[in-house]
Amino acid sequence: MEICLIAAEGARYGQQKTRLAEPLFPPLGLMTVAALTPDRHNVTIIDESVEAADTTIEPDIVGLTAMTAAAPRAYELADAYRARGVPVVMGGMHASAVPEEALQHVDAVVIGEAEGQWQKLLADFEAGSMKPIYRNETLPPASSIPPARRDLVDTRRYVAKHTLQATRGCPFACSFCAVSTFFGSTLRTRPVEDVLDEAAALDGEPITLVDDNIMGRPDYARELFARWADVGKSFWSQASTTMLKTPELITQAAEAGCKALFVGFESISAAQLEKIGKRFNLIEKYEELVARLHDAGIAVVGSFMFGLDGDEEDVFERTAEFAERAEIDVGQFSILTPLPGTRLYRELDQAGRIFDRDWSHYNGAHVTFEPIGMTADKLEAGFQWVYERFYSWRSIVRRVGRRISPLIWTVNAIYNRRVKRWLSEMRCQPAG
């Protein structure tokens, strides 16, 4: 069969008709699905972050994936293909959270991870007996993750070209996060040998380990870091603040070639952190953690969100001051967003506080619910102010001026350019 896999991207092909910024990562999920596909089929991948899907093509079947903000675009594509008689199936986090909604536009939905179910769906489709829902009864072992089909994507078109996954799942249950809902609350690990073989086959560096918590299983992380020297390539990944419980892992990660870690600080208020289920974040340890990472030569990509119950208008300046004082290298700021399938969505929905259900606004840059402590307009304006301040050249020099690292300066320059474009485009969109 001819199979076309598409990662929908609404921001580029919605009302704005423009791409907001250069894409960071190639679509590892679709490259993995392609690897699960039996060899007798021909697979193509279209990532709308870099190119528009052609709705005039007529493959035997189309497979769609989309994050929540891109769901309207995915449904638009699905409707166009089905109008031409092309069957469409959909997977990914959004479709898994609202399969009934997705089935209004597609013929079948794969809920959760694709391993095992994608192969069943294709076999049923060939037999003329495809079902509307495919779902694993238990989470597939991480050992079933195949090496991704990177030959199907031109990775030169991305900022971070080389992506890889070593673990799946997260033991934490933060109310705003869809990871534990989709991947489960148990951290599953791929055989280290498989990870190293796939990493060694990549034709460049740094490698982005897309894991949600690379140090979530200290025993596994120790083995992975100890053997990563065999790969001889730098990498960056994501880890929780709980890495301070095993600080030796920070040193081992650095020795293995780790150059940056994404850390979800989220808030500088203990009360707000408790409300979202992140009480394990100890604010009094934030600066110590950043200092330890810097001492090891690891840059810090810090995540913060605004709009938590209890946030007031001073939260923006206080957060910006903290991020500068702690010398956070790269900041990712967002407006709290109740993604479908999360506990946060259920709580706000039951309280009648969600006023905007246009999924295209669920990108962390729009207010979609009634906040407490400030108006929606103040929340959105404050969010934009923080980004503009943090990515001013004055702030960049203040934060990283003493650590002359080509990597840090390059990443900040990239984000500075991306953020300015993004904020400029965002102001043209309605707030809700």
C-alpha positions as CSV (number, residue, x, y, z in Angstrom):
1,M,0.0,0.0,0.0
2,E,0.9,3.6,-0.4
3,I,0.7,5.2,3.1
4,C,1.1,8.9,3.8
5,L,1.8,10.0,7.4
6,I,1.2,13.7,8.2
7,A,2.0,15.8,11.2
8,A,-0.5,18.7,11.0
9,E,0.5,22.2,11.9
10,G,-2.3,24.7,12.3
11,A,-0.2,27.8,13.0
12,R,1.3,27.9,9.6
13,Y,-1.8,27.0,7.6
14,G,-4.6,28.6,9.6
15,Q,-5.8,32.1,9.3
16,Q,-2.3,33.6,9.5
17,K,-1.1,31.7,6.4
18,T,2.5,31.9,7.7
19,R,4.9,29.9,9.7
20,L,5.5,31.3,13.2
21,A,9.2,30.2,13.5
22,E,11.7,27.7,12.3
23,P,10.7,24.1,13.4
24,L,12.8,22.7,16.3
25,F,12.4,19.0,15.9
26,P,11.7,16.5,13.1
27,P,8.5,14.4,13.7
28,L,10.1,11.5,15.7
29,G,6.6,10.0,16.4
30,L,5.8,9.6,12.7
31,M,9.3,8.3,12.0
32,T,8.7,5.7,14.6
33,V,5.3,4.8,13.2
34,A,6.9,4.4,9.8
35,A,9.4,2.0,11.3
36,L,6.5,-0.1,12.7
37,T,5.0,-0.4,9.2
38,P,5.6,-3.7,7.4
39,D,8.3,-3.4,4.7
40,R,5.9,-4.4,1.9
41,H,4.2,-1.0,2.2
42,N,5.6,2.3,0.9
43,V,5.6,5.1,3.4
44,T,6.0,8.9,3.0
45,I,6.0,11.5,5.7
46,I,4.9,15.1,5.5
47,D,5.6,17.5,8.3
48,E,3.6,20.6,8.0
49,S,6.2,22.5,10.1
50,V,8.2,22.6,6.9
51,E,5.8,21.9,4.0
52,A,2.1,21.9,3.4
53,A,0.2,18.6,2.9
54,D,-1.1,18.2,-0.6
55,T,-4.8,17.3,-0.4
56,T,-5.0,16.2,-4.0
57,I,-2.8,13.1,-3.5
58,E,-4.6,9.8,-3.2
59,P,-2.6,7.2,-1.2
60,D,-4.3,4.0,0.0
61,I,-4.5,5.5,3.5
62,V,-3.5,8.6,5.4
63,G,-2.3,8.7,9.0
64,L,-2.6,12.0,10.8
65,T,-1.2,13.2,14.1
66,A,-1.6,16.5,15.8
67,M,-1.1,18.3,19.1
68,T,-4.2,20.0,20.4
69,A,-3.4,23.4,18.8
70,A,-3.1,21.7,15.4
71,A,-6.3,19.6,15.7
72,P,-8.4,22.0,13.6
73,R,-5.9,21.8,10.8
74,A,-5.8,18.0,11.1
75,Y,-9.5,17.8,10.9
76,E,-9.5,20.1,7.9
77,L,-7.0,17.7,6.2
78,A,-9.0,14.6,7.1
79,D,-12.2,16.1,5.7
80,A,-10.4,16.9,2.5
81,Y,-8.9,13.5,2.0
82,R,-12.1,11.6,2.9
83,A,-14.0,13.8,0.4
84,R,-11.8,12.3,-2.2
85,G,-12.4,8.8,-1.0
86,V,-9.1,8.4,0.9
87,P,-9.5,6.6,4.3
88,V,-7.9,8.6,7.2
89,V,-6.7,7.4,10.6
90,M,-5.5,9.5,13.5
91,G,-3.3,9.1,16.5
92,G,-1.3,11.2,19.0
93,M,-2.1,13.0,22.2
94,H,-5.1,15.0,21.1
95,A,-7.0,12.2,19.3
96,S,-6.2,9.9,22.2
97,A,-7.8,12.4,24.6
98,V,-10.9,13.0,22.6
99,P,-11.4,10.0,20.2
100,E,-15.1,10.6,19.8
101,E,-14.4,14.1,18.5
102,A,-11.7,12.8,16.2
103,L,-14.0,10.1,14.8
104,Q,-16.3,12.8,13.4
105,H,-13.5,13.5,10.9
106,V,-11.5,10.2,10.5
107,D,-12.2,6.6,10.0
108,A,-10.2,5.2,12.9
109,V,-8.3,6.4,16.0
110,V,-5.3,4.8,17.6
111,I,-5.5,5.7,21.3
112,G,-2.1,5.9,23.1
113,E,1.1,4.4,21.8
114,A,1.2,2.9,18.3
115,E,3.4,-0.2,18.9
116,G,1.3,-3.3,18.2
117,Q,-1.9,-1.4,17.3
118,W,-0.6,0.3,14.1
119,Q,0.3,-3.1,12.7
120,K,-3.2,-4.5,13.6
121,L,-4.9,-1.5,12.1
122,L,-3.0,-2.0,8.8
123,A,-3.8,-5.7,8.7
124,D,-7.5,-5.1,9.4
125,F,-7.5,-2.4,6.7
126,E,-6.1,-4.7,4.1
127,A,-8.7,-7.3,5.1
128,G,-11.5,-4.7,4.8
129,S,-12.4,-4.9,8.5
130,M,-10.8,-1.8,10.0
131,K,-12.3,-0.9,13.4
132,P,-13.0,2.7,14.6
133,I,-10.8,2.4,17.8
134,Y,-7.4,0.7,18.4
135,R,-6.0,0.7,21.9
136,N,-3.4,-1.3,23.8
137,E,-4.8,-3.1,26.8
138,T,-1.4,-2.6,28.5
139,L,1.4,-0.2,27.8
140,P,3.8,-1.8,25.3
141,P,7.3,-2.4,26.6
142,A,9.9,0.3,25.6
143,S,11.9,-2.5,24.1
144,S,9.3,-2.5,21.3
145,I,10.3,0.9,20.1
146,P,12.1,0.5,16.8
147,P,14.9,2.7,15.3
148,A,13.1,5.6,13.6
149,R,12.9,5.9,9.8
150,R,15.0,9.0,9.5
151,D,15.5,8.3,5.8
152,L,12.0,9.6,5.2
153,V,12.6,13.1,6.6
154,D,15.1,15.8,5.5
155,T,16.5,16.6,9.0
156,R,18.5,19.6,7.6
157,R,15.3,21.7,7.8
158,Y,15.2,21.6,11.6
159,V,17.1,23.4,14.4
160,A,17.6,20.3,16.4
161,K,18.1,17.7,13.7
162,H,18.8,14.5,15.7
163,T,16.2,13.2,18.1
164,L,16.1,9.9,20.0
165,Q,14.0,8.4,22.8
166,A,15.3,6.2,25.6
167,T,12.4,6.2,28.0
168,R,8.6,6.7,28.1
169,G,6.3,7.7,30.8
170,C,6.5,9.9,33.9
171,P,6.0,8.9,37.5
172,F,4.6,12.3,38.4
173,A,0.9,13.4,37.9
174,C,1.1,17.1,37.3
175,S,-2.4,18.4,36.6
176,F,-1.6,20.3,33.5
177,C,0.5,17.6,31.8
178,A,-0.7,15.1,29.2
179,V,2.4,12.9,29.4
180,S,1.4,10.5,32.2
181,T,-2.1,10.2,30.6
182,F,-0.7,9.2,27.2
183,F,2.5,7.4,28.1
184,G,1.5,6.2,31.6
185,S,2.8,6.9,35.1
186,T,5.5,4.2,35.0
187,L,8.8,5.1,33.5
188,R,9.7,2.4,30.9
189,T,13.2,2.1,29.6
190,R,14.6,0.9,26.3
191,P,17.5,-1.5,26.4
192,V,20.6,0.7,26.6
193,E,22.2,-1.2,23.8
194,D,19.3,-0.2,21.5
195,V,19.6,3.4,22.4
196,L,23.4,3.5,21.9
197,D,23.1,1.7,18.5
198,E,20.5,4.2,17.3
199,A,22.5,7.2,18.6
200,A,25.7,5.9,16.9
201,A,23.9,5.6,13.6
202,L,23.0,9.3,13.7
203,D,25.1,11.4,11.4
204,G,25.6,14.4,13.7
205,E,25.3,16.0,17.1
206,P,24.0,17.2,19.5
207,I,21.4,14.5,20.0
208,T,18.1,15.5,21.6
209,L,16.9,12.8,24.0
210,V,13.2,13.6,24.0
211,D,12.5,11.8,27.2
212,D,10.3,13.5,29.8
213,N,12.7,12.7,32.6
214,I,16.0,11.2,31.6
215,M,17.1,10.8,35.2
216,G,13.7,9.5,36.4
217,R,15.3,6.0,36.9
218,P,18.7,6.7,38.4
219,D,19.9,3.1,37.9
220,Y,19.1,3.3,34.2
221,A,20.5,6.8,33.9
222,R,23.8,5.7,35.4
223,E,24.2,2.9,32.9
224,L,23.2,5.1,30.0
225,F,25.5,7.9,30.9
226,A,28.4,5.5,31.7
227,R,28.1,3.9,28.3
228,W,27.3,7.0,26.2
229,A,31.0,7.6,25.9
230,D,30.9,4.7,23.3
231,V,28.8,7.0,21.2
232,G,31.1,10.0,21.6
233,K,28.4,12.6,20.8
234,S,27.0,15.5,22.8
235,F,23.3,15.5,23.8
236,W,20.6,17.4,25.7
237,S,17.5,16.2,27.3
238,Q,14.9,16.9,30.1
239,A,15.0,16.2,33.8
240,S,12.9,17.1,36.8
241,T,14.2,19.1,39.8
242,T,14.3,15.9,41.7
243,M,17.7,15.3,40.1
244,L,19.1,17.1,43.2
245,K,18.4,13.9,45.1
246,T,21.1,12.2,43.1
247,P,23.5,15.0,42.3
248,E,26.2,12.6,41.1
249,L,24.0,12.0,38.0
250,I,24.5,15.6,37.0
251,T,28.3,15.1,37.0
252,Q,27.9,11.8,35.1
253,A,25.6,13.4,32.5
254,A,28.1,16.1,31.9
255,E,31.0,13.7,31.6
256,A,28.9,11.7,29.1
257,G,28.4,14.8,26.9
258,C,25.2,16.4,28.2
259,K,25.2,20.1,27.2
260,A,21.8,21.3,28.3
261,L,18.7,20.1,30.3
262,F,15.1,21.3,30.1
263,V,13.8,21.7,33.7
264,G,10.2,22.3,34.6
265,F,10.3,24.9,37.4
266,E,6.8,26.1,36.4
267,S,6.3,28.5,39.4
268,I,8.2,30.4,42.1
269,S,5.3,29.9,44.5
270,A,5.0,26.8,46.7
271,A,1.2,27.2,47.0
272,Q,0.8,27.2,43.2
273,L,3.1,24.3,42.8
274,E,1.1,22.2,45.3
275,K,-2.2,23.0,43.4
276,I,-0.8,21.5,40.2
277,G,0.6,18.5,41.8
278,K,4.2,19.6,41.7
279,R,5.1,19.9,45.3
280,F,8.3,18.0,44.7
281,N,9.6,21.2,43.2
282,L,11.5,22.9,46.1
283,I,11.7,26.6,45.3
284,E,14.5,27.1,47.9
285,K,16.6,24.6,45.9
286,Y,16.1,26.2,42.5
287,E,19.2,28.4,42.4
288,E,21.3,25.6,43.9
289,L,20.2,23.3,41.1
290,V,21.0,25.8,38.4
291,A,24.4,26.5,39.9
292,R,25.2,22.8,40.1
293,L,24.2,22.3,36.4
294,H,26.3,25.3,35.4
295,D,29.3,24.1,37.4
296,A,29.1,20.9,35.5
297,G,28.9,22.8,32.2
298,I,25.2,22.1,31.5
299,A,23.0,24.9,30.3
300,V,19.5,25.2,31.8
301,V,16.4,25.6,29.7
302,G,13.8,26.6,32.4
303,S,10.1,26.3,31.9
304,F,7.6,28.6,33.7
305,M,3.9,29.0,33.4
306,F,1.5,31.8,34.3
307,G,-2.2,31.8,35.2
308,L,-2.1,29.4,38.1
309,D,-4.7,30.0,40.7
310,G,-3.2,32.5,43.1
311,D,-1.0,34.2,40.5
312,E,-1.4,38.0,40.6
313,E,-0.1,40.7,38.4
314,D,3.3,40.9,40.1
315,V,4.1,37.3,39.1
316,F,5.6,38.3,35.8
317,E,8.2,40.7,37.2
318,R,9.0,38.4,40.0
319,T,9.5,35.4,37.7
320,A,11.6,37.5,35.2
321,E,13.8,38.7,38.1
322,F,14.3,35.2,39.4
323,A,15.2,33.8,36.0
324,E,17.8,36.5,35.5
325,R,19.2,36.2,39.0
326,A,19.4,32.4,38.7
327,E,21.0,32.9,35.3
328,I,18.6,30.6,33.4
329,D,20.1,30.2,30.0
330,V,17.0,29.7,27.9
331,G,13.5,30.3,29.1
332,Q,10.2,28.8,28.0
333,F,7.3,30.7,29.3
334,S,3.6,29.8,28.7
335,I,0.1,30.5,29.8
336,L,-1.4,27.7,31.7
337,T,-3.4,25.7,29.2
338,P,-6.1,23.0,30.1
339,L,-5.2,20.4,27.5
340,P,-8.0,17.8,27.0
341,G,-7.3,14.6,28.8
342,T,-5.6,16.3,31.7
343,R,-6.8,16.7,35.3
344,L,-6.6,20.4,34.9
345,Y,-9.0,20.3,32.0
346,R,-11.5,18.3,34.0
347,E,-11.3,20.5,37.0
348,L,-11.7,23.8,35.1
349,D,-14.4,22.3,32.9
350,Q,-16.4,21.1,35.9
351,A,-16.0,24.6,37.5
352,G,-17.4,26.2,34.3
353,R,-14.2,28.3,33.9
354,I,-13.3,27.3,30.3
355,F,-14.6,29.9,27.9
356,D,-12.6,29.2,24.8
357,R,-12.7,25.8,23.1
358,D,-11.1,26.8,19.9
359,W,-8.3,24.2,19.9
360,S,-6.0,26.4,17.8
361,H,-5.7,28.7,20.9
362,Y,-4.4,25.8,23.0
363,N,-0.7,26.6,22.3
364,G,0.3,28.1,25.6
365,A,0.1,31.6,24.2
366,H,-3.6,32.3,24.7
367,V,-5.9,32.5,27.7
368,T,-8.7,29.9,27.3
369,F,-10.1,29.9,30.8
370,E,-11.2,32.4,33.5
371,P,-8.1,33.0,35.7
372,I,-8.2,34.0,39.3
373,G,-6.1,36.9,40.4
374,M,-6.1,38.9,37.2
375,T,-8.1,39.4,34.1
376,A,-7.5,37.3,30.9
377,D,-6.2,40.4,29.2
378,K,-3.7,41.1,32.0
379,L,-2.5,37.5,31.9
380,E,-1.8,37.6,28.2
381,A,-0.2,41.0,28.3
382,G,2.1,39.9,31.2
383,F,3.1,36.8,29.4
384,Q,4.1,38.8,26.3
385,W,6.0,41.2,28.5
386,V,8.1,38.5,30.2
387,Y,9.1,37.0,26.8
388,E,10.2,40.4,25.5
389,R,12.1,41.2,28.6
390,F,13.8,37.8,28.9
391,Y,14.9,37.8,25.3
392,S,16.1,41.3,25.2
393,W,19.8,41.5,24.5
394,R,20.3,43.2,27.8
395,S,18.8,40.3,29.6
396,I,20.8,37.7,27.6
397,V,24.1,39.4,28.4
398,R,23.1,39.7,32.1
399,R,22.3,36.0,32.3
400,V,25.0,34.3,30.3
401,G,27.6,37.0,29.8
402,R,30.0,35.4,32.2
403,R,29.8,32.0,30.6
404,I,31.1,32.4,27.1
405,S,29.7,29.3,25.5
406,P,29.1,29.2,21.8
407,L,26.2,26.8,22.4
408,I,24.5,29.1,24.9
409,W,24.9,32.2,22.8
410,T,23.7,30.4,19.7
411,V,20.6,29.0,21.4
412,N,19.8,32.4,22.9
413,A,20.2,34.1,19.6
414,I,17.9,31.5,17.9
415,Y,15.3,31.9,20.6
416,N,15.6,35.7,20.5
417,R,14.8,35.7,16.8
418,R,12.1,33.1,17.1
419,V,10.4,34.8,20.0
420,K,10.3,38.2,18.3
421,R,8.7,36.6,15.2
422,W,6.3,34.6,17.3
423,L,5.1,37.5,19.5
424,S,4.7,39.7,16.5
425,E,2.5,37.1,14.8
426,M,0.6,36.3,18.0
427,R,-0.5,39.9,18.5
428,C,-2.5,39.6,15.2
429,Q,-4.6,36.8,16.7
430,P,-7.7,37.3,18.8
431,A,-7.2,36.4,22.5
432,G,-10.2,34.2,22.5
